[in-house]
Amino acid sequence: MVSFIFLLFSTFTSAKEQTLETGNLNNKLTHYLISNNSVAVKNILQTCGECSQFIDPLLLEWANGILARQEKNYAESIRHYRKVISVHPDWYSARLQLATVLYLNKDILSAEAQLRKLRSESLPEEAAVLIDSFIAKIQKTDNWAFRGGFTYLNEKNINNAPASGRSIGRWKSEKPQSGKGVMFWGEAEKTFSLPDNLFGITRLATSGKVYKNNHSYDELDGSIGLGFGYRNIDTTILLLPFYEKSYYGGGKKSEKGLKPYSDTRGFGVETTLQLSNRWRLYSDVKLGKNEYKKKTYLNGYRYSLNETLIYFPDSRQYISAGLGYSMLRTEEKDSSFNKAAFRTGWMYEWDGGVSTLLQAAYGHKKYLAGDFWGIKQINHEYNTSVTVWHRDIIFLA
């Protein structure tokens, strides 16, 4: 199946791929690279000798990727392919070959991501059908998948204090606490294929915040989920009961170190709908019961709904927009709130290997009851972030 896809792609390449055919040698090599002809590629490099200096360096990277794959050195092959894609994200044949090697290296999530990027292009119908078949095959492959990330933090009110201090006699409300540090998250996930497109799933997750100048407000969360779902090329539905445990530094007056803070038991529903080649919709609903170790007045229930629509103009970029709504209901009403949020983002793979992700979000949080002074708190929450990375720098490839 994969070989036939390569054959189709040999007649469907971008104009930028063709412009590299500057001489007869590059002409031949480019043809063999696009058609994934490892024998011909090896023969050219062996018989060329000193003339290899006239071969485009990026074509040599591509060739080395093909040869490393033939030797089953998948990690090295992936590194070569990523160098090619980092410079030219629109070389579709190289991206398809990268997806294949990622699959052989059991990096299932990354392989499917590359294939779905290809599906956002205007492909011949035969190629699109076969790529869909490849995606279906990948979905039935059961392996552990890992993902994670971190973000720099510069927060002005990590203790959620009132905007202006209030006092009664000698008692005064806390002043807003600031913190600079890192927010991190990570997930490990394994699926188990079942008949009729059903699957089981185990998910382990962790997240947290570390403030280098205010460790009293550090946070750490860990969770485990066991569930099942249904998936095909265009639809994934997941039902996931979960248990989450949280640790907290305790705030300004606490002793040093993280301490058990709360336990949450709940249920989540996640869906992914491929509306068309270029439109995708993510949805998730969560319901959870919170139980706190000391602040029992915070015991209660949390509900959340998030919808995110993603548009892929082509294989090198996407634009996202999302809406979210959450509710917290606690024993003491002045800690209960409703929150509406809007977020948007744009990711682009630039020539030369640099990628950027711009994100912005706004949240409107309204508490249901007044505080000690009878004032209902309303928070306007703003968040912006810029992420820059080089696609040739890959960890745990």
N, C-alpha and C positions, 0 to 999 in steps of 0.2 A: 504493500500500500504506500509506504513512505517513498519507495523508489519511483512510483508513478507520479507522486506529487512533485518530486524533483524534476521529472521529465516535463510536467506541465509548466513548472516555474522556469525551465530553460527557454521557453518561448514567451514568458511573461516576466520581464525584468524592467526595472526602472531605467529611465534615460540616463540617470547618473551612473548606473552600473556600466552602461555601454560606452560612456565617454572615457572610461579608463582603458579601452582597447586601443592603445596608442601605437602598437607595433604588432607584427605578426606573432611574436612570442607571447606578448600580453594577450593578443587575440585568442590564441589557442588555449592558454592557461585559463583565461576568463571563462571560455566555453566549458572547459572541463570542471572548473570550480562550480559553476552554476548547476551543471548536471550531476555534480557530486561523484565524478568518475575518479576514484582514488588511484586506480591503476595508471591511468593516463597522466594524472598529476604527478605521481611518483616518477614515471618515466621521463617527463619533461625536466624535473629537477635533477635527476641523475645524469641525464645526457647533456644538460645545459652547461655545467661546469662554471667557468668564469662569466658566462653571459648572464648568470643569475643577478649580477649587479644592475642589469637593465630592467629587471622585473620590478614592478611597483611593490614597495615594501608591504603595503596593505594586502596585496594579492598573495605575497609570501606568508603573511599571517594566516590568511584564509587556507592556503595550501597546508600549512603545518597543522591547522585545526583538523582538516580532513584526515591527514596521515596519523595524527595522534589518536583519532577516533578508531581508525582501522587497527591500531595496536592496542585498543581498549584502554588507553590512558585518558580516561574521560575528563579528569580534573584539568589536565594540561590542555586538552582539546577545548574545553569550555573557556579557559583563559584566552586562547587564541581567538575564538569566535567573539568573545566579549570585546576584545580590542578592535575587531573589525566593526562590530555594531556600534561601539562607542563613537567611532568617527563617522560612520554612515548608517544611521538608524533606518534609512529607507532602502537598504540592500536586502530585499525580501528573501532571496534564496539563502543568504547567510543566516538570516533570522530563523528560517525554517530548519536549517541544519543545526543551529544552536538549540532549538527546541527539542530536536531528536536526541542530541547528546545529553541534554539535561534530563530527559526521560530515562535514557540508559544509565545515567548516574543517580537515578532515583530521586532527583529533585523535582517532584511531581508538580508542586505549586508553580515553580518558575517555568516549567515546560508548558503548562496550560496557559500561563500569562502571556508567553511569547506567541502561542498559537492564536489566542484571542486578539492580540494586537494585529496579527496578520489578517484576521477576519474583518477588521475595521477598514481594510483596503477594498478597492473595487477589483476583486479577483474573478477569474473565469469560473463559471459555475462548477466545472469538474473539479477544480482545485478547492473551491469552497466546500463541496460535498465531502471530499476526501479529508480535508482538515477537520471537518466536523466529526468524521469517523475516528480520526486520531484523538480528538478531544474525548470522545466517548470511551475509547480504549484507556486513556489516561485516568478517567474518572473511576474506572474499575480496578485501578492499581492501588493496593493497600500498602502504604508506607507512612512512616512518621514524617511530619512536615513541621518546620520551625520558622518563626518570624519574630521580629522585634524591632525596637528602635529607641531613641532617646531624644529629648528636646531640652534646650537650655531654658531655664526659668528666671524671670525677673519680676516678682510679684510684689504688689504694694500693700495688700491687705489679706494676708494668708489666714488670719484669725477671724475674718468676716465681722470686724468691729463696725459700729455705726460710723458714719462719715464724720460726725462731729462729737466730741466727748460730752457726756452728760454726767451730772453729779447730784447726789442727795446728801447734804451735810458733808461728811468727810469721805463718803464713798463716791468713787468715780468709775465710769465705764472704762474698759480697756482701750488703749490707743491702738490703731491699726499697726500690725506687725508686717515688716517687709522681709523678703527672703530671695536670695539668689542661689541657684543650684541647677539640678538636673532632674527631669522627669523621665522615667524609663518604663518600658513594657516588654513583655515577651510571651510567646505562646508556643506550645508543643501540641500537636494534634495528630491523631491516627484514626483512619477510617477502616471499616470492615465491610466489604461488599456483600450484599445479600441478594437473593433472587428478585426479579422484577424491578430493577433500578433502585431498590431500597439499600440502605447502608446503616451501620452502627458507627458511633463516633465516641472517642475519648479525647477530652481537651483539658490541658493543664495551662494555667495562665498566672502571670505575676505582673505587678505594676507598683510604682511607688514614686515618691518625691524625696530628694535629699537636698536640704538647704545648707550650703557650706557655712553660712553666717548665722544660722538660726535652727540648730538641730532639734530644738524642742518641738518643732512642727513637722518633723520628718514623718513620712507615711510609708507603709508597706502593705500590699494586699496580695493574697494568693487564693486561687480558686481551682476547683475541679468540676468537670461536667461530664456526664454520661448520658448519651441520647441516641436518637435514630433519625433518619430522614429519607427523602426521595430526591433523585437527581436525574436529569437528562441534559442534552446539549444546551437547552435554553432555560431550564428551571432547576433551582435547588431549594428545597424546603427542609428545614432542620428544627427539630424539637429537642431542647436541651435543658433538663433539670440540672441545677448546679448548687454547690456549697462554696461560700466565700468567707475567708477569715481576714480581719484587718488588724493592723498594729499601728500605734500612733505614739509620737513623742510625748504627748500629754499637754502641750501648751507651755505658756510662759512660766508657770509656777511648778512645773513638774520636775522630777528627778531625771537625770540623763538616761537615755536609752529608750528603745521602742518597747512598748508594753501591749498586751492583748487589749483590743479596743471594742470590736464588735464581731458578730457572726451573722451571716445572711444566708438564708435558704430560699431558693426561688426557682423560677421556670422561665425559659426564654424560647422565642420563636424567631428564626431568621430565614429570610427568603432572598434569592437572587433571581431576577428575571432578565433575560437577554431579549429586550424588546425588538431589536433589529441589530444589524451588524455594528451600528455605531451608537446605540442607546442601551444603557443598562440601568436597572433599578435595584437598589439594595433597601431592604426593610428589616427592622428588628423590633421586637416587643419584649419587654422584661417585666416580671412581677416578682418582688422579693419581700421577705419578712425580715426586718432588722431587729437584733437583740444586742444591747450594749452591756458591757461589763459593769461600769460604774454609773454612767449617765443614763439611767433607766428611763428617764423622762423622754428620751429620744427613741425609745422602742416604738415600732410601728411598721408601716408598709411603704414600699417605693414602687412606683409604676413609671414606665418610660416607653415612648414610641419614637422611632427615628426613620425618616425616609430620605434616601440620597439618590439623586438622578445623575448619571454620568454620561457625557457625550464624548465620543472619540472621533474627532475630525479626520484623523489618520493614525498610523501606527506609532507615531512619535509623540503624541500629546493627548491629554484629556482635560475636560472642563467639568467640574462637579458643582452641584448645588443641593443643599439639604435643609430639611425642617425637622425640628425635634420638639417634643413636649414631654415633660416629666412632672410627677406629683409625689410629694413626700407627706405622709400622714403620721404624726407622732402623738404620743400621749398628751403632751402639752402643746396646745395649738399654736403658740407663738413660735414654735420651731417647724411648723408645717408650712409648705409653700407649693406654689405652682410655677413652673418655669417653661417659657417658650424660647426657642433658639433658632437662629438661621446661620448657615455656614456656606462658604463657597471656596473653591480652589481651582488652580490651574497648574498642570504639570507639563513640562516640555523637555524633550531630549534635543539639546543643541548639537550642532556639528562640533567635532573636536572632543566629544566624550563627556561634556558637562551637562547635567540635568538640574532643573530647578523646580521647586514646588512652592507656590505662593498660596497661602491660606488666610482666610479672615472669618471671624465669627462674632455674632452678637447674641447675648442672652438677656431676657427680661424675667427676673425672679421676683415674685410677689408673695409675701408672707400672709397667712390667713388671719392672724390675730396680732394685736398690739403687744409690744414689749412691756417692760416694767412701767414705762411712762404712758402706755396706751397708744404708742405710735406704731403703725404697721410699716415694717421695713420693705422698701422696694429697691432692688439692686439692678443696675445696668452693667452688664459684664461684656467687655470687649476683649478680643484676642486676635492678634495677627502673628504670622510666622512666615519666615523665608527659609527654605531648606535648599542647600546646594550640595551636590555630590558629583563625583566622577564615576562614570559607569565602568571604568576599567579597574576600579578599586572594589573588590568583592571579598567579603569575609566568609569563611567556611564554604568556599565554592566547591 
